[in-house]
Amino acid sequence: MQLNMKKLIILALVTCALGCKQKDQKAEAGEAKKEPVMETLPKDWVTLFDGTSFDGWHEYLAQGVSEHWKLEDGAMVFYPPAERHGKSFNLVTDKEYTNFVLSLEWKVSEASNSGIFWGVFEDAKYGQPYETGPEIQVLDNIAHPDAKAGTTHQAGALYDMIAPSKEVVKPVGQWNLCIITIDHERNIGSVRLNGQNIVEFPVHGEEWDAMVAKSKFADWEGFGKYQTGKIGLQDHGDVVAYRNIKIKEL
């Protein structure tokens, strides 16, 4: 009688342990399925780049996207050509935007430089996107010489105008989450990098004009003049990658 009771207790314990293990495995599988993906964006967000194609983008003053931009592991990666023959390969959106929140991730290689533009007016009179579009800097702060030119040239800065309030950029080879807000209705611009608010600025008016007047863009005819324009990603001659690009219009 005692032996049978012991067997029953042991059997019950084994059954309980197996049941708990199966529950844990199911829970882990459920958690894995809950990882956020681009397809589950809220309705007011629109995917600009889903990692599978360059739909919605083209190279500035050109048609389509050249072989210098590759699709790799869900990212768009720029590999600068050895010979340019006077050409640049900046990307811009097909669509124009005015008030928005832009979210994307970027990653640089060692000593790399790039940038994120908005308000780009695509016209042959302007040879580059930066001639009209203000830039949020993308940079290797350690090895690229532009970082030594001043804090307004470092990663996350409103280039040559507003420096980041703190340095939160991740090391070369790691992804940085950048959220840029441009709101002409409230006259507010901001940059949030890796979860930290680092830059705020007006986007038009007297304060904006004063910032431009003190920058390298002071005498540039079209710089910052277009409230509605395209979003751009810069070819600065270095390897750079972007992914998970989405936008919410305000």
C-alpha positions in Angstrom: 0.0 0.0 0.0 2.8 2.4 1.0 4.7 1.5 -2.2 1.7 2.2 -4.4 1.2 5.5 -2.7 4.8 6.6 -3.3 4.5 5.6 -7.0 1.4 7.7 -7.3 3.1 10.7 -5.7 6.1 10.4 -8.0 3.9 10.1 -11.0 2.0 13.2 -10.1 5.2 15.2 -9.6 6.6 14.1 -13.0 3.3 15.0 -14.7 3.2 18.4 -13.1 6.8 19.1 -14.1 6.1 18.1 -17.7 3.0 20.3 -17.8 4.9 23.3 -16.5 7.7 22.8 -19.0 5.2 22.7 -21.9 3.5 25.9 -20.6 6.8 27.7 -20.4 7.7 26.6 -24.0 4.3 27.8 -25.2 4.8 31.1 -23.4 8.2 31.6 -24.9 6.8 30.8 -28.4 4.0 33.3 -27.8 6.5 36.0 -26.7 8.6 35.4 -29.8 5.5 36.0 -31.9 4.8 39.3 -30.2 8.1 41.0 -31.4 7.1 44.3 -33.1 7.2 44.2 -36.9 6.7 46.9 -39.5 3.4 45.4 -40.6 1.8 46.2 -37.3 2.2 50.0 -37.4 -0.7 52.1 -36.1 -3.0 53.3 -38.8 -1.5 56.9 -38.7 2.0 55.6 -39.5 3.1 54.8 -43.1 6.0 52.6 -44.0 8.5 54.4 -46.3 11.0 51.5 -46.4 10.0 47.9 -45.5 13.4 46.3 -46.1 12.3 44.5 -49.3 12.3 47.1 -52.1 13.1 50.7 -52.9 9.5 51.5 -53.8 8.7 55.1 -53.0 12.3 56.2 -53.4 14.6 57.4 -56.3 18.0 59.0 -56.6 18.0 62.8 -56.7 17.5 64.1 -60.2 17.4 60.6 -61.6 15.0 57.7 -62.2 15.1 54.7 -60.0 17.8 53.6 -57.6 21.3 52.6 -58.8 23.3 49.5 -57.9 25.3 51.5 -55.3 22.3 51.1 -52.9 21.9 47.4 -51.8 19.2 45.6 -49.9 20.8 43.7 -47.1 19.1 42.0 -44.1 16.1 44.4 -44.2 18.2 47.5 -44.6 19.2 49.8 -47.5 23.0 50.0 -47.6 25.0 52.5 -49.6 28.4 51.5 -51.1 30.1 54.4 -52.7 31.6 53.8 -56.2 35.3 53.9 -56.8 34.8 56.3 -59.7 31.9 58.8 -59.6 32.3 60.8 -62.9 30.8 63.8 -61.2 27.7 61.9 -60.0 26.1 61.7 -56.6 23.6 59.0 -55.5 21.5 60.7 -52.8 18.1 59.1 -52.2 14.8 61.1 -52.0 11.2 60.1 -51.5 8.8 60.2 -54.4 6.3 62.0 -52.2 6.6 65.4 -50.5 5.8 66.1 -46.9 5.2 69.2 -44.8 4.4 68.4 -41.1 5.4 64.9 -39.9 7.2 62.7 -37.5 9.9 60.6 -39.2 11.3 57.5 -37.5 14.2 55.4 -38.8 17.3 53.6 -37.8 20.8 54.3 -39.1 24.2 52.7 -38.8 27.6 53.9 -40.0 30.8 52.2 -40.8 34.1 53.5 -39.4 34.8 57.2 -40.3 31.5 57.4 -42.2 29.3 60.5 -42.8 25.8 60.8 -44.1 22.6 62.8 -43.3 18.8 62.9 -43.2 17.2 65.8 -45.1 13.7 67.2 -45.2 12.2 70.0 -47.3 14.2 68.9 -50.3 13.1 70.7 -53.5 14.1 68.5 -56.4 15.0 70.8 -59.3 17.9 70.9 -61.8 18.9 74.4 -60.5 19.9 72.7 -57.2 22.5 70.1 -57.8 22.3 68.4 -54.4 19.5 67.8 -51.8 21.5 69.8 -49.2 21.2 73.0 -51.3 17.5 73.2 -50.2 17.0 70.6 -47.4 18.2 71.1 -43.8 20.1 68.1 -42.5 20.2 66.0 -39.3 23.7 64.7 -39.1 24.6 61.0 -39.4 28.2 60.4 -38.3 30.9 58.4 -36.7 31.8 60.9 -34.0 35.0 59.2 -33.1 36.8 58.8 -36.4 35.3 61.2 -38.9 37.1 64.6 -39.0 33.8 66.5 -39.3 33.1 65.7 -35.6 36.2 67.8 -34.8 34.8 70.8 -36.7 32.4 71.6 -33.8 29.4 70.0 -32.0 27.0 71.3 -34.6 28.6 68.8 -37.0 28.2 65.8 -34.7 25.7 63.0 -34.9 22.1 64.1 -34.3 22.9 67.8 -34.8 20.8 70.2 -37.0 23.9 70.5 -39.2 25.9 73.6 -38.7 23.2 75.2 -36.6 22.1 73.4 -33.4 24.3 71.0 -31.5 23.0 67.9 -29.6 22.4 68.6 -25.9 24.1 65.3 -25.1 26.0 62.6 -26.9 23.9 59.5 -27.1 25.1 58.0 -30.4 26.0 54.3 -30.4 29.4 53.0 -31.6 30.2 52.2 -35.2 28.3 49.1 -36.4 25.4 49.5 -34.0 21.9 50.8 -35.0 20.7 54.2 -33.8 17.0 55.0 -33.6 16.4 58.6 -34.8 13.0 60.3 -34.6 12.7 63.7 -36.3 9.6 65.9 -35.8 9.0 68.8 -38.2 5.8 70.8 -37.5 5.3 74.1 -39.3 1.9 74.7 -37.7 3.5 74.9 -34.2 6.9 76.0 -35.6 8.7 73.2 -33.8 11.5 70.9 -34.9 13.1 68.2 -32.8 15.4 65.2 -32.8 15.2 62.2 -30.5 18.1 59.9 -30.7 18.2 56.5 -29.0 15.4 57.5 -26.6 16.9 60.9 -25.7 15.6 64.4 -26.8 18.8 66.1 -28.0 17.9 68.9 -30.4 15.0 71.4 -30.6 14.6 74.3 -33.1 12.1 76.5 -34.9 11.5 75.5 -38.5 10.6 79.0 -39.9 10.4 82.6 -39.0 12.8 85.1 -37.5 14.5 82.6 -35.2 15.1 80.2 -38.1 16.4 82.9 -40.4 18.8 84.1 -37.6 20.2 80.5 -37.3 20.7 80.2 -41.0 22.3 83.6 -41.2 25.0 82.4 -38.8 25.6 79.2 -40.6 27.5 78.1 -43.8 24.1 78.3 -45.6 23.6 82.1 -45.1 24.0 82.9 -48.8 22.4 79.8 -50.2 19.4 80.8 -52.4 17.1 77.9 -51.7 18.2 76.6 -48.3 15.4 76.0 -45.9 12.9 77.9 -48.1 10.6 75.0 -48.9 8.2 74.0 -46.1 6.9 71.2 -48.3 9.5 68.9 -49.8 11.0 65.5 -50.1 12.9 63.5 -47.4 16.4 62.6 -48.4 19.3 60.3 -47.4 22.7 61.5 -48.2 25.5 60.0 -50.3 28.6 61.5 -48.6 31.0 59.0 -50.1 30.9 56.5 -47.2 29.2 53.2 -46.3 26.0 53.8 -44.4 22.8 51.8 -43.7 19.2 52.7 -43.0 16.2 50.6 -42.1 12.7 50.6 -40.5 11.8 54.0 -42.1 8.3 55.1 -41.3 6.4 58.5 -41.2 3.4 59.9 -39.5 2.0 63.1 -41.1 0.7 65.7 -38.7 
